Amino acid sequence: MRFEIKDEFKENTYNLMRRAGYVCLAENRETGEINYIRSLAPNGYPRFHIYLKKENKTLVFNLHLDQKRPIYKGTPAHSADYDGEVLEKEKQRIKQFIMRGIV
């Protein structure tokens, strides 16, 4: 699920996402995307997974729900949901946290 939030941000994306319960996994300096997760269970799965990129005054989110960890070591393939009610609710929850950080 892709969505955007446009506005002035007084905090950096790490702080905004941390406040929303997400942990930063990695940053791709070539693409500018930052990889965040929020686990829903103690074993780490299922988990919300976001690729976040800042473009001017817009935060661009690519959100999906990883249902289970990859089966084969070294492969990124996994069972994931890319739309639906659960993701729509998480999108709204993220927007609420982010909007609190706007000037």
Phi, psi and omega in degrees: 000123181255135174208163183229152172230123182249128175170182174272135181244127180272348178243159176282164185296329179300314180291319178300314182288325177297318178298329178277002176095011183262152178244137179280128177266314185196162175233130177264104184292336179288316182265341183081006179277142175244136186259119181236150175225155171220110182284145179255354182218157182301331181277000177097347180223142000290161180210147172280140183228126183235136166255118186243134179225136177261123178237104185056244181256028182233133171263125181251120183251137167240106188249136170213169181247111176283118181280325180207163181288158179305142182284318183257132182299135178086002179246142180276352183295135180203171177274120184218153174252138183245357175202173180124177186297320181298316179290324177296318178295320179293321177302314179295321179296316178298315180301321178297316179294316182294317182297334176290337181267004182272141178298000000 
